[in-house]
Amino acid sequence: MKYKVSIKKTEEGYSIWVPGLPGCWSQGKTEEEALENIKDAIQSYLETVELLCKN
């Protein structure tokens, strides 16, 4: 599944988040690193939501 992300350059690198998944965000020193990191953040987010819905 694909999600739209928003990315912003910061003093430390790049901040990235998924507007459709509240609280799902990450960062990276480069834009490429931030994009890779958000993939892990999305997976963790969805796994957590699934676990919470089961309980």
PDBQT receptor file of N, H, CA, C and O in Angstrom, charges set to zero:
ATOM      1  N   MET A   1       0.836  -1.171   0.000  1.00  0.00    +0.000 N 
ATOM      2  CA  MET A   1       0.000   0.000   0.000  1.00  0.00    +0.000 C 
ATOM      3  C   MET A   1       0.888   1.244   0.000  1.00  0.00    +0.000 C 
ATOM      4  O   MET A   1       1.928   1.269   0.658  1.00  0.00    +0.000 OA
ATOM      5  N   LYS A   2       0.486   2.247  -0.721  1.00  0.00    +0.000 N 
ATOM      6  H   LYS A   2      -0.358   2.227  -1.255  1.00  0.00    +0.000 HD
ATOM      7  CA  LYS A   2       1.260   3.482  -0.803  1.00  0.00    +0.000 C 
ATOM      8  C   LYS A   2       0.590   4.579   0.012  1.00  0.00    +0.000 C 
ATOM      9  O   LYS A   2      -0.636   4.676   0.065  1.00  0.00    +0.000 OA
ATOM     10  N   TYR A   3       1.409   5.394   0.640  1.00  0.00    +0.000 N 
ATOM     11  H   TYR A   3       2.405   5.315   0.597  1.00  0.00    +0.000 HD
ATOM     12  CA  TYR A   3       0.932   6.521   1.435  1.00  0.00    +0.000 C 
ATOM     13  C   TYR A   3       1.624   7.791   0.965  1.00  0.00    +0.000 C 
ATOM     14  O   TYR A   3       2.804   7.771   0.618  1.00  0.00    +0.000 OA
ATOM     15  N   LYS A   4       0.890   8.885   0.957  1.00  0.00    +0.000 N 
ATOM     16  H   LYS A   4      -0.069   8.900   1.239  1.00  0.00    +0.000 HD
ATOM     17  CA  LYS A   4       1.488  10.182   0.650  1.00  0.00    +0.000 C 
ATOM     18  C   LYS A   4       2.262  10.638   1.876  1.00  0.00    +0.000 C 
ATOM     19  O   LYS A   4       1.809  10.470   3.008  1.00  0.00    +0.000 OA
ATOM     20  N   VAL A   5       3.421  11.210   1.643  1.00  0.00    +0.000 N 
ATOM     21  H   VAL A   5       3.789  11.347   0.723  1.00  0.00    +0.000 HD
ATOM     22  CA  VAL A   5       4.227  11.731   2.739  1.00  0.00    +0.000 C 
ATOM     23  C   VAL A   5       4.513  13.208   2.502  1.00  0.00    +0.000 C 
ATOM     24  O   VAL A   5       4.494  13.699   1.373  1.00  0.00    +0.000 OA
ATOM     25  N   SER A   6       4.776  13.889   3.595  1.00  0.00    +0.000 N 
ATOM     26  H   SER A   6       4.792  13.491   4.512  1.00  0.00    +0.000 HD
ATOM     27  CA  SER A   6       5.230  15.275   3.536  1.00  0.00    +0.000 C 
ATOM     28  C   SER A   6       6.646  15.295   4.090  1.00  0.00    +0.000 C 
ATOM     29  O   SER A   6       6.943  14.620   5.076  1.00  0.00    +0.000 OA
ATOM     30  N   ILE A   7       7.506  16.058   3.464  1.00  0.00    +0.000 N 
ATOM     31  H   ILE A   7       7.265  16.606   2.664  1.00  0.00    +0.000 HD
ATOM     32  CA  ILE A   7       8.902  16.119   3.900  1.00  0.00    +0.000 C 
ATOM     33  C   ILE A   7       9.330  17.579   3.986  1.00  0.00    +0.000 C 
ATOM     34  O   ILE A   7       8.955  18.409   3.158  1.00  0.00    +0.000 OA
ATOM     35  N   LYS A   8      10.128  17.869   5.014  1.00  0.00    +0.000 N 
ATOM     36  H   LYS A   8      10.432  17.195   5.687  1.00  0.00    +0.000 HD
ATOM     37  CA  LYS A   8      10.568  19.247   5.231  1.00  0.00    +0.000 C 
ATOM     38  C   LYS A   8      12.044  19.247   5.603  1.00  0.00    +0.000 C 
ATOM     39  O   LYS A   8      12.477  18.474   6.458  1.00  0.00    +0.000 OA
ATOM     40  N   LYS A   9      12.802  20.108   4.965  1.00  0.00    +0.000 N 
ATOM     41  H   LYS A   9      12.450  20.736   4.271  1.00  0.00    +0.000 HD
ATOM     42  CA  LYS A   9      14.221  20.257   5.309  1.00  0.00    +0.000 C 
ATOM     43  C   LYS A   9      14.323  21.018   6.619  1.00  0.00    +0.000 C 
ATOM     44  O   LYS A   9      13.669  22.044   6.812  1.00  0.00    +0.000 OA
ATOM     45  N   THR A  10      15.154  20.499   7.519  1.00  0.00    +0.000 N 
ATOM     46  H   THR A  10      15.685  19.666   7.362  1.00  0.00    +0.000 HD
ATOM     47  CA  THR A  10      15.385  21.139   8.810  1.00  0.00    +0.000 C 
ATOM     48  C   THR A  10      16.881  21.420   8.959  1.00  0.00    +0.000 C 
ATOM     49  O   THR A  10      17.674  21.062   8.088  1.00  0.00    +0.000 OA
ATOM     50  N   GLU A  11      17.255  22.049  10.047  1.00  0.00    +0.000 N 
ATOM     51  H   GLU A  11      16.610  22.340  10.754  1.00  0.00    +0.000 HD
ATOM     52  CA  GLU A  11      18.675  22.311  10.300  1.00  0.00    +0.000 C 
ATOM     53  C   GLU A  11      19.459  21.015  10.471  1.00  0.00    +0.000 C 
ATOM     54  O   GLU A  11      20.642  20.952  10.136  1.00  0.00    +0.000 OA
ATOM     55  N   GLU A  12      18.797  19.975  10.995  1.00  0.00    +0.000 N 
ATOM     56  H   GLU A  12      17.836  20.026  11.267  1.00  0.00    +0.000 HD
ATOM     57  CA  GLU A  12      19.462  18.702  11.260  1.00  0.00    +0.000 C 
ATOM     58  C   GLU A  12      19.396  17.733  10.085  1.00  0.00    +0.000 C 
ATOM     59  O   GLU A  12      20.132  16.746  10.071  1.00  0.00    +0.000 OA
ATOM     60  N   GLY A  13      18.546  17.983   9.111  1.00  0.00    +0.000 N 
ATOM     61  H   GLY A  13      17.948  18.785   9.122  1.00  0.00    +0.000 HD
ATOM     62  CA  GLY A  13      18.375  17.055   7.988  1.00  0.00    +0.000 C 
ATOM     63  C   GLY A  13      16.986  17.193   7.400  1.00  0.00    +0.000 C 
ATOM     64  O   GLY A  13      16.614  18.250   6.893  1.00  0.00    +0.000 OA
ATOM     65  N   TYR A  14      16.217  16.102   7.474  1.00  0.00    +0.000 N 
ATOM     66  H   TYR A  14      16.520  15.243   7.886  1.00  0.00    +0.000 HD
ATOM     67  CA  TYR A  14      14.866  16.097   6.912  1.00  0.00    +0.000 C 
ATOM     68  C   TYR A  14      13.896  15.462   7.896  1.00  0.00    +0.000 C 
ATOM     69  O   TYR A  14      14.191  14.436   8.509  1.00  0.00    +0.000 OA
ATOM     70  N   SER A  15      12.745  16.083   8.035  1.00  0.00    +0.000 N 
ATOM     71  H   SER A  15      12.505  16.916   7.537  1.00  0.00    +0.000 HD
ATOM     72  CA  SER A  15      11.641  15.556   8.827  1.00  0.00    +0.000 C 
ATOM     73  C   SER A  15      10.585  15.076   7.841  1.00  0.00    +0.000 C 
ATOM     74  O   SER A  15      10.309  15.742   6.843  1.00  0.00    +0.000 OA
ATOM     75  N   ILE A  16       9.995  13.913   8.124  1.00  0.00    +0.000 N 
ATOM     76  H   ILE A  16      10.219  13.372   8.934  1.00  0.00    +0.000 HD
ATOM     77  CA  ILE A  16       9.030  13.326   7.194  1.00  0.00    +0.000 C 
ATOM     78  C   ILE A  16       7.867  12.738   7.982  1.00  0.00    +0.000 C 
ATOM     79  O   ILE A  16       8.066  12.164   9.052  1.00  0.00    +0.000 OA
ATOM     80  N   TRP A  17       6.648  12.880   7.455  1.00  0.00    +0.000 N 
ATOM     81  H   TRP A  17       6.485  13.347   6.586  1.00  0.00    +0.000 HD
ATOM     82  CA  TRP A  17       5.468  12.362   8.139  1.00  0.00    +0.000 C 
ATOM     83  C   TRP A  17       4.417  11.956   7.123  1.00  0.00    +0.000 C 
ATOM     84  O   TRP A  17       4.471  12.324   5.950  1.00  0.00    +0.000 OA
ATOM     85  N   VAL A  18       3.445  11.172   7.624  1.00  0.00    +0.000 N 
ATOM     86  H   VAL A  18       3.401  10.873   8.577  1.00  0.00    +0.000 HD
ATOM     87  CA  VAL A  18       2.351  10.679   6.788  1.00  0.00    +0.000 C 
ATOM     88  C   VAL A  18       1.072  11.364   7.262  1.00  0.00    +0.000 C 
ATOM     89  O   VAL A  18       0.557  11.018   8.326  1.00  0.00    +0.000 OA
ATOM     90  N   PRO A  19       0.547  12.325   6.504  1.00  0.00    +0.000 N 
ATOM     91  CA  PRO A  19      -0.656  13.035   6.937  1.00  0.00    +0.000 C 
ATOM     92  C   PRO A  19      -1.847  12.107   7.209  1.00  0.00    +0.000 C 
ATOM     93  O   PRO A  19      -2.668  12.406   8.076  1.00  0.00    +0.000 OA
ATOM     94  N   GLY A  20      -1.950  11.011   6.500  1.00  0.00    +0.000 N 
ATOM     95  H   GLY A  20      -1.283  10.768   5.796  1.00  0.00    +0.000 HD
ATOM     96  CA  GLY A  20      -3.063  10.087   6.674  1.00  0.00    +0.000 C 
ATOM     97  C   GLY A  20      -2.931   9.154   7.864  1.00  0.00    +0.000 C 
ATOM     98  O   GLY A  20      -3.871   8.427   8.186  1.00  0.00    +0.000 OA
ATOM     99  N   LEU A  21      -1.767   9.165   8.527  1.00  0.00    +0.000 N 
ATOM    100  H   LEU A  21      -1.004   9.756   8.265  1.00  0.00    +0.000 HD
ATOM    101  CA  LEU A  21      -1.532   8.320   9.696  1.00  0.00    +0.000 C 
ATOM    102  C   LEU A  21      -1.051   9.221  10.836  1.00  0.00    +0.000 C 
ATOM    103  O   LEU A  21       0.154   9.410  11.006  1.00  0.00    +0.000 OA
ATOM    104  N   PRO A  22      -1.975   9.774  11.615  1.00  0.00    +0.000 N 
ATOM    105  CA  PRO A  22      -1.609  10.727  12.666  1.00  0.00    +0.000 C 
ATOM    106  C   PRO A  22      -0.539  10.176  13.612  1.00  0.00    +0.000 C 
ATOM    107  O   PRO A  22      -0.672   9.077  14.149  1.00  0.00    +0.000 OA
ATOM    108  N   GLY A  23       0.506  10.949  13.801  1.00  0.00    +0.000 N 
ATOM    109  H   GLY A  23       0.614  11.842  13.365  1.00  0.00    +0.000 HD
ATOM    110  CA  GLY A  23       1.586  10.554  14.694  1.00  0.00    +0.000 C 
ATOM    111  C   GLY A  23       2.670   9.720  14.039  1.00  0.00    +0.000 C 
ATOM    112  O   GLY A  23       3.653   9.367  14.690  1.00  0.00    +0.000 OA
ATOM    113  N   CYS A  24       2.512   9.399  12.774  1.00  0.00    +0.000 N 
ATOM    114  H   CYS A  24       1.714   9.686  12.244  1.00  0.00    +0.000 HD
ATOM    115  CA  CYS A  24       3.507   8.597  12.057  1.00  0.00    +0.000 C 
ATOM    116  C   CYS A  24       4.502   9.543  11.399  1.00  0.00    +0.000 C 
ATOM    117  O   CYS A  24       4.169  10.239  10.440  1.00  0.00    +0.000 OA
ATOM    118  N   TRP A  25       5.732   9.562  11.921  1.00  0.00    +0.000 N 
ATOM    119  H   TRP A  25       6.003   8.996  12.700  1.00  0.00    +0.000 HD
ATOM    120  CA  TRP A  25       6.739  10.466  11.401  1.00  0.00    +0.000 C 
ATOM    121  C   TRP A  25       8.118   9.851  11.587  1.00  0.00    +0.000 C 
ATOM    122  O   TRP A  25       8.278   8.878  12.323  1.00  0.00    +0.000 OA
ATOM    123  N   SER A  26       9.088  10.408  10.931  1.00  0.00    +0.000 N 
ATOM    124  H   SER A  26       8.958  11.199  10.333  1.00  0.00    +0.000 HD
ATOM    125  CA  SER A  26      10.473   9.981  11.069  1.00  0.00    +0.000 C 
ATOM    126  C   SER A  26      11.372  11.125  10.626  1.00  0.00    +0.000 C 
ATOM    127  O   SER A  26      10.911  12.243  10.393  1.00  0.00    +0.000 OA
ATOM    128  N   GLN A  27      12.656  10.828  10.515  1.00  0.00    +0.000 N 
ATOM    129  H   GLN A  27      13.029   9.920  10.705  1.00  0.00    +0.000 HD
ATOM    130  CA  GLN A  27      13.615  11.836  10.087  1.00  0.00    +0.000 C 
ATOM    131  C   GLN A  27      14.832  11.158   9.492  1.00  0.00    +0.000 C 
ATOM    132  O   GLN A  27      14.978   9.939   9.582  1.00  0.00    +0.000 OA
ATOM    133  N   GLY A  28      15.693  11.933   8.894  1.00  0.00    +0.000 N 
ATOM    134  H   GLY A  28      15.574  12.923   8.820  1.00  0.00    +0.000 HD
ATOM    135  CA  GLY A  28      16.933  11.412   8.338  1.00  0.00    +0.000 C 
ATOM    136  C   GLY A  28      17.888  12.547   8.033  1.00  0.00    +0.000 C 
ATOM    137  O   GLY A  28      17.481  13.701   7.895  1.00  0.00    +0.000 OA
ATOM    138  N   LYS A  29      19.162  12.208   7.928  1.00  0.00    +0.000 N 
ATOM    139  H   LYS A  29      19.493  11.271   8.040  1.00  0.00    +0.000 HD
ATOM    140  CA  LYS A  29      20.163  13.226   7.595  1.00  0.00    +0.000 C 
ATOM    141  C   LYS A  29      20.036  13.667   6.149  1.00  0.00    +0.000 C 
ATOM    142  O   LYS A  29      20.340  14.811   5.812  1.00  0.00    +0.000 OA
ATOM    143  N   THR A  30      19.579  12.743   5.281  1.00  0.00    +0.000 N 
ATOM    144  H   THR A  30      19.332  11.814   5.555  1.00  0.00    +0.000 HD
ATOM    145  CA  THR A  30      19.354  13.060   3.871  1.00  0.00    +0.000 C 
ATOM    146  C   THR A  30      17.899  12.772   3.537  1.00  0.00    +0.000 C 
ATOM    147  O   THR A  30      17.204  12.088   4.288  1.00  0.00    +0.000 OA
ATOM    148  N   GLU A  31      17.443  13.297   2.409  1.00  0.00    +0.000 N 
ATOM    149  H   GLU A  31      18.007  13.853   1.799  1.00  0.00    +0.000 HD
ATOM    150  CA  GLU A  31      16.074  13.019   1.974  1.00  0.00    +0.000 C 
ATOM    151  C   GLU A  31      15.881  11.522   1.746  1.00  0.00    +0.000 C 
ATOM    152  O   GLU A  31      14.840  10.967   2.098  1.00  0.00    +0.000 OA
ATOM    153  N   GLU A  32      16.875  10.875   1.162  1.00  0.00    +0.000 N 
ATOM    154  H   GLU A  32      17.720  11.326   0.876  1.00  0.00    +0.000 HD
ATOM    155  CA  GLU A  32      16.790   9.437   0.899  1.00  0.00    +0.000 C 
ATOM    156  C   GLU A  32      16.694   8.642   2.196  1.00  0.00    +0.000 C 
ATOM    157  O   GLU A  32      15.910   7.698   2.291  1.00  0.00    +0.000 OA
ATOM    158  N   GLU A  33      17.494   9.024   3.198  1.00  0.00    +0.000 N 
ATOM    159  H   GLU A  33      18.131   9.791   3.121  1.00  0.00    +0.000 HD
ATOM    160  CA  GLU A  33      17.452   8.341   4.486  1.00  0.00    +0.000 C 
ATOM    161  C   GLU A  33      16.087   8.528   5.150  1.00  0.00    +0.000 C 
ATOM    162  O   GLU A  33      15.541   7.587   5.726  1.00  0.00    +0.000 OA
ATOM    163  N   ALA A  34      15.545   9.724   5.073  1.00  0.00    +0.000 N 
ATOM    164  H   ALA A  34      15.988  10.489   4.606  1.00  0.00    +0.000 HD
ATOM    165  CA  ALA A  34      14.226   9.989   5.649  1.00  0.00    +0.000 C 
ATOM    166  C   ALA A  34      13.165   9.131   4.975  1.00  0.00    +0.000 C 
ATOM    167  O   ALA A  34      12.286   8.590   5.647  1.00  0.00    +0.000 OA
ATOM    168  N   LEU A  35      13.239   9.003   3.653  1.00  0.00    +0.000 N 
ATOM    169  H   LEU A  35      13.952   9.443   3.108  1.00  0.00    +0.000 HD
ATOM    170  CA  LEU A  35      12.263   8.181   2.928  1.00  0.00    +0.000 C 
ATOM    171  C   LEU A  35      12.380   6.710   3.318  1.00  0.00    +0.000 C 
ATOM    172  O   LEU A  35      11.364   6.026   3.435  1.00  0.00    +0.000 OA
ATOM    173  N   GLU A  36      13.587   6.217   3.520  1.00  0.00    +0.000 N 
ATOM    174  H   GLU A  36      14.413   6.773   3.425  1.00  0.00    +0.000 HD
ATOM    175  CA  GLU A  36      13.764   4.832   3.969  1.00  0.00    +0.000 C 
ATOM    176  C   GLU A  36      13.234   4.669   5.389  1.00  0.00    +0.000 C 
ATOM    177  O   GLU A  36      12.571   3.678   5.693  1.00  0.00    +0.000 OA
ATOM    178  N   ASN A  37      13.520   5.627   6.251  1.00  0.00    +0.000 N 
ATOM    179  H   ASN A  37      14.058   6.433   6.004  1.00  0.00    +0.000 HD
ATOM    180  CA  ASN A  37      13.088   5.543   7.645  1.00  0.00    +0.000 C 
ATOM    181  C   ASN A  37      11.572   5.582   7.783  1.00  0.00    +0.000 C 
ATOM    182  O   ASN A  37      11.017   4.919   8.660  1.00  0.00    +0.000 OA
ATOM    183  N   ILE A  38      10.896   6.345   6.936  1.00  0.00    +0.000 N 
ATOM    184  H   ILE A  38      11.347   6.883   6.224  1.00  0.00    +0.000 HD
ATOM    185  CA  ILE A  38       9.437   6.432   7.059  1.00  0.00    +0.000 C 
ATOM    186  C   ILE A  38       8.786   5.106   6.697  1.00  0.00    +0.000 C 
ATOM    187  O   ILE A  38       7.703   4.799   7.195  1.00  0.00    +0.000 OA
ATOM    188  N   LYS A  39       9.419   4.318   5.844  1.00  0.00    +0.000 N 
ATOM    189  H   LYS A  39      10.299   4.568   5.440  1.00  0.00    +0.000 HD
ATOM    190  CA  LYS A  39       8.877   2.993   5.515  1.00  0.00    +0.000 C 
ATOM    191  C   LYS A  39       8.797   2.131   6.767  1.00  0.00    +0.000 C 
ATOM    192  O   LYS A  39       7.793   1.457   6.996  1.00  0.00    +0.000 OA
ATOM    193  N   ASP A  40       9.855   2.151   7.580  1.00  0.00    +0.000 N 
ATOM    194  H   ASP A  40      10.671   2.699   7.394  1.00  0.00    +0.000 HD
ATOM    195  CA  ASP A  40       9.850   1.404   8.840  1.00  0.00    +0.000 C 
ATOM    196  C   ASP A  40       8.816   1.973   9.806  1.00  0.00    +0.000 C 
ATOM    197  O   ASP A  40       8.133   1.223  10.504  1.00  0.00    +0.000 OA
ATOM    198  N   ALA A  41       8.703   3.285   9.844  1.00  0.00    +0.000 N 
ATOM    199  H   ALA A  41       9.257   3.895   9.277  1.00  0.00    +0.000 HD
ATOM    200  CA  ALA A  41       7.736   3.925  10.737  1.00  0.00    +0.000 C 
ATOM    201  C   ALA A  41       6.304   3.553  10.357  1.00  0.00    +0.000 C 
ATOM    202  O   ALA A  41       5.473   3.310  11.232  1.00  0.00    +0.000 OA
ATOM    203  N   ILE A  42       6.015   3.508   9.061  1.00  0.00    +0.000 N 
ATOM    204  H   ILE A  42       6.690   3.706   8.350  1.00  0.00    +0.000 HD
ATOM    205  CA  ILE A  42       4.677   3.127   8.597  1.00  0.00    +0.000 C 
ATOM    206  C   ILE A  42       4.381   1.690   8.992  1.00  0.00    +0.000 C 
ATOM    207  O   ILE A  42       3.292   1.396   9.486  1.00  0.00    +0.000 OA
ATOM    208  N   GLN A  43       5.336   0.792   8.782  1.00  0.00    +0.000 N 
ATOM    209  H   GLN A  43       6.220   1.030   8.381  1.00  0.00    +0.000 HD
ATOM    210  CA  GLN A  43       5.128  -0.612   9.134  1.00  0.00    +0.000 C 
ATOM    211  C   GLN A  43       4.866  -0.764  10.630  1.00  0.00    +0.000 C 
ATOM    212  O   GLN A  43       3.946  -1.478  11.027  1.00  0.00    +0.000 OA
ATOM    213  N   SER A  44       5.663  -0.102  11.457  1.00  0.00    +0.000 N 
ATOM    214  H   SER A  44       6.411   0.478  11.135  1.00  0.00    +0.000 HD
ATOM    215  CA  SER A  44       5.464  -0.164  12.908  1.00  0.00    +0.000 C 
ATOM    216  C   SER A  44       4.121   0.425  13.310  1.00  0.00    +0.000 C 
ATOM    217  O   SER A  44       3.435  -0.122  14.173  1.00  0.00    +0.000 OA
ATOM    218  N   TYR A  45       3.747   1.518  12.701  1.00  0.00    +0.000 N 
ATOM    219  H   TYR A  45       4.304   1.963  11.999  1.00  0.00    +0.000 HD
ATOM    220  CA  TYR A  45       2.473   2.174  12.980  1.00  0.00    +0.000 C 
ATOM    221  C   TYR A  45       1.319   1.220  12.694  1.00  0.00    +0.000 C 
ATOM    222  O   TYR A  45       0.430   1.040  13.527  1.00  0.00    +0.000 OA
ATOM    223  N   LEU A  46       1.341   0.610  11.510  1.00  0.00    +0.000 N 
ATOM    224  H   LEU A  46       2.063   0.757  10.833  1.00  0.00    +0.000 HD
ATOM    225  CA  LEU A  46       0.248  -0.282  11.120  1.00  0.00    +0.000 C 
ATOM    226  C   LEU A  46       0.196  -1.531  11.993  1.00  0.00    +0.000 C 
ATOM    227  O   LEU A  46      -0.891  -2.005  12.323  1.00  0.00    +0.000 OA
ATOM    228  N   GLU A  47       1.350  -2.068  12.373  1.00  0.00    +0.000 N 
ATOM    229  H   GLU A  47       2.233  -1.683  12.105  1.00  0.00    +0.000 HD
ATOM    230  CA  GLU A  47       1.381  -3.228  13.269  1.00  0.00    +0.000 C 
ATOM    231  C   GLU A  47       0.789  -2.871  14.627  1.00  0.00    +0.000 C 
ATOM    232  O   GLU A  47       0.057  -3.668  15.213  1.00  0.00    +0.000 OA
ATOM    233  N   THR A  48       1.098  -1.689  15.127  1.00  0.00    +0.000 N 
ATOM    234  H   THR A  48       1.692  -1.042  14.651  1.00  0.00    +0.000 HD
ATOM    235  CA  THR A  48       0.566  -1.248  16.415  1.00  0.00    +0.000 C 
ATOM    236  C   THR A  48      -0.945  -1.064  16.351  1.00  0.00    +0.000 C 
ATOM    237  O   THR A  48      -1.659  -1.480  17.264  1.00  0.00    +0.000 OA
ATOM    238  N   VAL A  49      -1.432  -0.453  15.295  1.00  0.00    +0.000 N 
ATOM    239  H   VAL A  49      -0.853  -0.116  14.553  1.00  0.00    +0.000 HD
ATOM    240  CA  VAL A  49      -2.878  -0.267  15.131  1.00  0.00    +0.000 C 
ATOM    241  C   VAL A  49      -3.576  -1.624  15.077  1.00  0.00    +0.000 C 
ATOM    242  O   VAL A  49      -4.630  -1.805  15.686  1.00  0.00    +0.000 OA
ATOM    243  N   GLU A  50      -2.998  -2.567  14.358  1.00  0.00    +0.000 N 
ATOM    244  H   GLU A  50      -2.142  -2.420  13.863  1.00  0.00    +0.000 HD
ATOM    245  CA  GLU A  50      -3.591  -3.903  14.255  1.00  0.00    +0.000 C 
ATOM    246  C   GLU A  50      -3.660  -4.572  15.625  1.00  0.00    +0.000 C 
ATOM    247  O   GLU A  50      -4.678  -5.172  15.968  1.00  0.00    +0.000 OA
ATOM    248  N   LEU A  51      -2.594  -4.475  16.404  1.00  0.00    +0.000 N 
ATOM    249  H   LEU A  51      -1.767  -3.987  16.125  1.00  0.00    +0.000 HD
ATOM    250  CA  LEU A  51      -2.590  -5.067  17.744  1.00  0.00    +0.000 C 
ATOM    251  C   LEU A  51      -3.624  -4.411  18.648  1.00  0.00    +0.000 C 
ATOM    252  O   LEU A  51      -4.322  -5.097  19.395  1.00  0.00    +0.000 OA
ATOM    253  N   LEU A  52      -3.724  -3.103  18.587  1.00  0.00    +0.000 N 
ATOM    254  H   LEU A  52      -3.157  -2.546  17.980  1.00  0.00    +0.000 HD
ATOM    255  CA  LEU A  52      -4.687  -2.390  19.423  1.00  0.00    +0.000 C 
ATOM    256  C   LEU A  52      -6.126  -2.728  19.047  1.00  0.00    +0.000 C 
ATOM    257  O   LEU A  52      -7.000  -2.783  19.912  1.00  0.00    +0.000 OA
ATOM    258  N   CYS A  53      -6.370  -2.952  17.773  1.00  0.00    +0.000 N 
ATOM    259  H   CYS A  53      -5.660  -2.907  17.070  1.00  0.00    +0.000 HD
ATOM    260  CA  CYS A  53      -7.723  -3.284  17.318  1.00  0.00    +0.000 C 
ATOM    261  C   CYS A  53      -8.127  -4.694  17.734  1.00  0.00    +0.000 C 
ATOM    262  O   CYS A  53      -9.315  -4.975  17.890  1.00  0.00    +0.000 OA
ATOM    263  N   LYS A  54      -7.158  -5.577  17.914  1.00  0.00    +0.000 N 
ATOM    264  H   LYS A  54      -6.192  -5.348  17.787  1.00  0.00    +0.000 HD
ATOM    265  CA  LYS A  54      -7.451  -6.949  18.334  1.00  0.00    +0.000 C 
ATOM    266  C   LYS A  54      -7.850  -7.003  19.800  1.00  0.00    +0.000 C 
ATOM    267  O   LYS A  54      -8.603  -7.884  20.214  1.00  0.00    +0.000 OA
ATOM    268  N   ASN A  55      -7.341  -6.055  20.584  1.00  0.00    +0.000 N 
ATOM    269  H   ASN A  55      -6.729  -5.339  20.248  1.00  0.00    +0.000 HD
ATOM    270  CA  ASN A  55      -7.617  -6.063  22.030  1.00  0.00    +0.000 C 
ATOM    271  C   ASN A  55      -8.833  -5.284  22.300  1.00  0.00    +0.000 C 
ATOM    272  O   ASN A  55      -9.245  -5.162  23.454  1.00  0.00    +0.000 OA
TER     273      ASN A  55
